[in-house]
């Protein structure tokens, strides 16, 4: 009876063991079948090139292991290096949260506009300079100050000149003699000395001399300069006054040296002034001066503007915008998509599957909305126009790490040497503890007060920088002495 009681539990234990082993065997076969049916990823399809530390891409090894920080090394495969420098992958949710917007690179023409300042002045082609042709004295001045309006035919000043009196006497003498040739010569001399034709005709009709001759305005305008007063003595070559036209005026604008080559005669111009902010004038580029200002390094352009209402006055300060002629077709991107740096501008290129990459570009020109790209992009590429600064920063960091991992320098080799020394020390420690596994974290032993407290001999050895061998020799010598 007692044997039966012992045999029954033993048989139950044996049956349970067999059933458990059979169940484990079946589960193992099912797991193997499931693994065979699973698709093979990149890790199963190809062998890793090397392993790197997750927190230090410069730490590379030829086999799996742990980094000096105790983290598992990450395998790197050949397909991960195909043009992946600087590529950043962002999930669709993060793209939506960041508000990333993209647009395509298109081909078109820039419509550039140069905005600069200018100064209103008289049309120099219409300025009339008045000089006396004989010496004499100003008997009467009919215009009193600069800026006074004058009309064509109105008197400007009256002059007494002995030369004009002598020319009239010769004219009268020729008339009394009846010599036609002398009369014609004397009359032409009076006209050449700037005597008005009505005054010559009056002398011929009345046969009387005129002591003073009145000089009249040849054209209408405003008095620009006035250099004489009544009673002054004048002589040939002296500028007594000048008259400017106000119906058509010039605006002289300054453009930078790099913009001067893009401005052409005939380009349309829009102009505004501060004292009339609601009014806009239009004109065209009339002339581009051939020389640059050596101090400001700017080129002057001359703009022809109609001023029939006479609201523009010489000396006024104006803001002008020159619409330059569109150039040849080129690749255009949004102006906001450019990331301008000290070295070279960049844009963030939107790849497929949520991948982005920062690429350098060469910019040839701008307008109000677009920038023209000469190198770095192709027609149809998608670029990021919003939240691109964050992506660019991450892309540059990724590219820098990739370059550092491919081109190790002396500092990196020294760094890897220190990592190798750390692994050597770690392998020696694992050799002393055969129960620890290299593929799993080592368990931390419980603290032992006796092991933690350094012995007097060890402290003495440390203070005197002695090696264990020298310490043993001291002990042997002490034993021999005893």
DAWO-V947632 format. One record per residue. N is the residue number from 1. RES is the residue in one letter. D_LAST is the distance of its C-alpha to the last C-alpha in Angstrom with 2 decimals. Layout:
N & RES & D_LAST
N & RES & D_LAST
This chain:
1 & X & 72.93
2 & X & 69.24
3 & X & 68.77
4 & X & 71.31
5 & X & 69.50
6 & X & 66.26
7 & X & 68.06
8 & X & 70.01
9 & X & 67.06
10 & X & 65.33
11 & X & 68.50
12 & X & 68.87
13 & X & 65.32
14 & X & 65.93
15 & X & 69.22
16 & X & 67.74
17 & X & 64.97
18 & X & 67.51
19 & X & 69.81
20 & X & 67.04
21 & X & 65.92
22 & X & 69.55
23 & X & 70.05
24 & X & 67.00
25 & X & 68.24
26 & X & 71.67
27 & X & 70.28
28 & X & 68.19
29 & X & 71.30
30 & X & 73.33
31 & X & 70.66
32 & X & 70.64
33 & X & 74.41
34 & X & 74.38
35 & X & 71.88
36 & X & 74.04
37 & X & 77.07
38 & X & 75.37
39 & X & 76.14
40 & X & 73.43
41 & X & 72.36
42 & X & 71.05
43 & X & 67.51
44 & X & 68.73
45 & X & 71.22
46 & X & 68.94
47 & X & 65.33
48 & X & 63.57
49 & X & 63.01
50 & X & 59.74
51 & X & 58.11
52 & X & 57.76
53 & X & 56.12
54 & X & 58.70
55 & X & 57.70
56 & X & 56.97
57 & X & 59.44
58 & X & 57.39
59 & X & 54.54
60 & X & 55.67
61 & X & 54.14
62 & X & 55.50
63 & X & 54.62
64 & X & 54.52
65 & X & 51.59
66 & X & 50.69
67 & X & 50.89
68 & X & 48.00
69 & X & 49.72
70 & X & 49.43
71 & X & 53.14
72 & X & 54.67
73 & X & 55.93
74 & X & 59.73
75 & X & 61.45
76 & X & 63.91
77 & X & 66.84
78 & X & 69.11
79 & X & 72.21
80 & X & 70.56
81 & X & 70.54
82 & X & 74.21
83 & X & 75.58
84 & X & 73.58
85 & X & 72.18
86 & X & 73.23
87 & X & 74.96
88 & X & 74.67
89 & X & 75.65
90 & X & 77.12
91 & X & 78.33
92 & X & 82.02
93 & X & 81.26
94 & X & 79.35
95 & X & 82.12
96 & X & 84.64
97 & X & 82.64
98 & X & 82.17
99 & X & 85.88
100 & X & 85.45
101 & X & 88.85
102 & X & 89.63
103 & X & 92.65
104 & X & 93.62
105 & X & 93.85
106 & X & 97.57
107 & X & 99.66
108 & X & 102.14
109 & X & 103.28
110 & X & 101.96
111 & X & 104.44
112 & X & 102.71
113 & X & 103.94
114 & X & 103.19
115 & X & 103.24
116 & X & 103.73
117 & X & 105.87
118 & X & 109.12
119 & X & 111.76
120 & X & 115.47
121 & X & 117.79
122 & X & 121.32
123 & X & 122.28
124 & X & 122.43
125 & X & 124.91
126 & X & 127.36
127 & X & 126.90
128 & X & 130.02
129 & X & 129.71
130 & X & 132.85
131 & X & 133.53
132 & X & 136.77
133 & X & 138.61
134 & X & 140.46
135 & X & 139.67
136 & X & 141.13
137 & X & 140.66
138 & X & 139.79
139 & X & 142.85
140 & X & 141.77
141 & X & 138.58
142 & X & 139.08
143 & X & 135.42
144 & X & 133.36
145 & X & 129.67
146 & X & 127.09
147 & X & 126.97
148 & X & 130.71
149 & X & 132.30
150 & X & 134.97
151 & X & 137.49
152 & X & 139.02
153 & X & 142.18
154 & X & 141.42
155 & X & 141.70
156 & X & 138.51
157 & X & 139.82
158 & X & 142.99
159 & X & 142.81
160 & X & 145.30
161 & X & 145.09
162 & X & 147.62
163 & X & 146.72
164 & X & 147.90
165 & X & 151.12
166 & X & 151.91
167 & X & 151.31
168 & X & 153.78
169 & X & 156.41
170 & X & 156.14
171 & X & 156.55
172 & X & 159.68
173 & X & 161.14
174 & X & 160.73
175 & X & 162.47
176 & X & 165.45
177 & X & 165.85
178 & X & 165.71
179 & X & 163.44
180 & X & 161.58
181 & X & 158.85
182 & X & 158.16
183 & X & 158.20
184 & X & 155.63
185 & X & 153.37
186 & X & 153.55
187 & X & 152.87
188 & X & 149.78
189 & X & 148.48
190 & X & 148.71
191 & X & 146.86
192 & X & 144.15
193 & X & 143.67
194 & X & 142.80
195 & X & 146.16
196 & X & 146.64
197 & X & 149.44
198 & X & 151.42
199 & X & 151.56
200 & X & 152.82
201 & X & 155.48
202 & X & 156.52
203 & X & 156.92
204 & X & 158.97
205 & X & 161.17
206 & X & 161.67
207 & X & 161.57
208 & X & 159.58
209 & X & 156.24
210 & X & 153.22
211 & X & 151.24
212 & X & 148.12
213 & X & 146.71
214 & X & 144.79
215 & X & 141.74
216 & X & 141.12
217 & X & 138.06
218 & X & 137.90
219 & X & 135.80
220 & X & 134.68
221 & X & 131.22
222 & X & 129.38
223 & X & 129.06
224 & X & 125.63
225 & X & 125.89
226 & X & 128.56
227 & X & 128.44
228 & X & 131.89
229 & X & 133.90
230 & X & 137.59
231 & X & 138.75
232 & X & 135.93
233 & X & 136.74
234 & X & 135.61
235 & X & 135.73
236 & X & 135.09
237 & X & 131.44
238 & X & 130.59
239 & X & 129.38
240 & X & 131.33
241 & X & 130.09
242 & X & 128.71
243 & X & 129.48
244 & X & 127.03
245 & X & 127.68
246 & X & 126.11
247 & X & 127.36
248 & X & 124.63
249 & X & 121.40
250 & X & 118.12
251 & X & 114.56
252 & X & 111.96
253 & X & 108.56
254 & X & 105.18
255 & X & 103.00
256 & X & 99.55
257 & X & 99.26
258 & X & 97.64
259 & X & 100.54
260 & X & 103.37
261 & X & 103.45
262 & X & 104.14
263 & X & 107.13
264 & X & 110.53
265 & X & 114.02
266 & X & 115.81
267 & X & 112.77
268 & X & 113.77
269 & X & 112.53
270 & X & 112.31
271 & X & 112.31
272 & X & 111.86
273 & X & 112.23
274 & X & 110.76
275 & X & 114.10
276 & X & 115.55
277 & X & 112.63
278 & X & 114.97
279 & X & 116.73
280 & X & 115.54
281 & X & 117.09
282 & X & 117.01
283 & X & 117.41
284 & X & 116.23
285 & X & 114.28
286 & X & 116.91
287 & X & 114.88
288 & X & 111.31
289 & X & 110.90
290 & X & 109.51
291 & X & 107.04
292 & X & 104.00
293 & X & 103.28
294 & X & 100.65
295 & X & 99.12
296 & X & 98.96
297 & X & 98.81
298 & X & 101.47
299 & X & 104.69
300 & X & 107.97
301 & X & 110.24
302 & X & 113.82
303 & X & 115.12
304 & X & 118.84
305 & X & 119.75
306 & X & 123.18
307 & X & 124.01
308 & X & 127.52
309 & X & 126.90
310 & X & 125.52
311 & X & 122.50
312 & X & 120.13
313 & X & 120.19
314 & X & 118.73
315 & X & 115.39
316 & X & 114.19
317 & X & 110.62
318 & X & 110.37
319 & X & 107.77
320 & X & 108.61
321 & X & 107.36
322 & X & 108.19
323 & X & 108.37
324 & X & 107.40
325 & X & 108.82
326 & X & 106.64
327 & X & 104.82
328 & X & 104.00
329 & X & 102.61
330 & X & 98.83
331 & X & 96.06
332 & X & 96.14
333 & X & 93.52
334 & X & 93.59
335 & X & 92.70
336 & X & 90.39
337 & X & 88.30
338 & X & 86.94
339 & X & 83.49
340 & X & 83.70
341 & X & 80.52
342 & X & 79.89
343 & X & 79.40
344 & X & 81.87
345 & X & 83.70
346 & X & 82.62
347 & X & 84.09
348 & X & 82.54
349 & X & 83.82
350 & X & 84.35
351 & X & 83.38
352 & X & 83.89
353 & X & 82.10
354 & X & 81.04
355 & X & 79.28
356 & X & 79.66
357 & X & 78.69
358 & X & 79.06
359 & X & 80.81
360 & X & 81.82
361 & X & 85.55
362 & X & 87.83
363 & X & 90.59
364 & X & 93.86
365 & X & 95.88
366 & X & 96.55
367 & X & 99.43
368 & X & 99.64
369 & X & 98.17
370 & X & 96.64
371 & X & 94.43
372 & X & 95.13
373 & X & 92.23
374 & X & 92.33
375 & X & 89.04
376 & X & 86.46
377 & X & 88.67
378 & X & 91.33
379 & X & 94.52
380 & X & 93.98
381 & X & 90.32
382 & X & 89.46
383 & X & 87.71
384 & X & 86.38
385 & X & 88.44
386 & X & 86.69
387 & X & 83.01
388 & X & 82.15
389 & X & 79.80
390 & X & 77.23
391 & X & 77.50
392 & X & 77.29
393 & X & 74.06
394 & X & 72.44
395 & X & 73.81
396 & X & 72.44
397 & X & 68.98
398 & X & 69.08
399 & X & 70.25
400 & X & 67.55
401 & X & 64.81
402 & X & 66.40
403 & X & 66.49
404 & X & 62.89
405 & X & 61.84
406 & X & 63.89
407 & X & 62.95
408 & X & 59.24
409 & X & 58.39
410 & X & 55.19
411 & X & 54.22
412 & X & 54.78
413 & X & 52.74
414 & X & 49.84
415 & X & 50.40
416 & X & 50.41
417 & X & 47.20
418 & X & 45.53
419 & X & 47.02
420 & X & 45.69
421 & X & 42.17
422 & X & 42.57
423 & X & 43.74
424 & X & 40.80
425 & X & 38.38
426 & X & 40.56
427 & X & 40.64
428 & X & 36.86
429 & X & 36.80
430 & X & 39.42
431 & X & 37.47
432 & X & 34.53
433 & X & 37.16
434 & X & 39.36
435 & X & 41.48
436 & X & 42.91
437 & X & 46.19
438 & X & 47.04
439 & X & 50.63
440 & X & 50.00
441 & X & 48.25
442 & X & 44.69
443 & X & 44.20
444 & X & 42.10
445 & X & 39.28
446 & X & 39.06
447 & X & 36.82
448 & X & 33.43
449 & X & 32.07
450 & X & 28.48
451 & X & 29.04
452 & X & 31.07
453 & X & 28.68
454 & X & 26.17
455 & X & 22.52
456 & X & 20.70
457 & X & 18.72
458 & X & 22.04
459 & X & 23.73
460 & X & 21.19
461 & X & 21.56
462 & X & 25.29
463 & X & 25.58
464 & X & 23.81
465 & X & 25.62
466 & X & 22.59
467 & X & 23.04
468 & X & 21.15
469 & X & 20.05
470 & X & 18.56
471 & X & 16.76
472 & X & 15.27
473 & X & 14.24
474 & X & 12.40
475 & X & 10.61
476 & X & 9.84
477 & X & 8.68
478 & X & 6.33
479 & X & 5.13
480 & X & 5.37
481 & X & 3.74
482 & X & 0.00
